[in-house]
Amino acid sequence: MPLRIDNWQMTFSLELEKPRYFLWGKDDCCLFACDIIKAITKVDPAYSFRGKYKSALGAYREIRKQGFTGVMDVAEKRCAENNWPEIPILTAQRGDVVCALFNNQESLGIITGDSAAFVGGAGYVYIAPESALKAWRIG
């Protein structure tokens, strides 16, 4: 299981200070979560998706092309590949990944402490972690 880097808390905080606005293929929900994971573990779960799409339809096609059924399926399989276990949502901690529904679409976010951060059109969107559908312990 890839562990978090020694100074992951500082790296995590710096990542969350970066301005982000939803943009397919650059700063969408999956790439946002994977950017954070990559920063704190040096493992990129989105390695096969980067640079492959620029729209919602393109993302959907790429997910299907790579043999996944949706965002949650990608998260489940990539977390399993790295031995990052699924955990009860209420036990998720800072730096863990969650999947929640936004506008009836599965989206990935990161636990920041008392909330879960997602990237939206106007910047970060925060929700109560218990609103998530699933969670995984990262590192």
Secondary structure by P-SEA (a helix, b strand, c coil): ccccccaaaaaaaaaaacccccccccccaaaaaaaaaaaacccccccccccccccaaaaaaaaaaaccccaaaaaaaaaaaacccccccccccccbbbbbbcccbbbbbbbcccbbbbbcccccccccccccccccccc
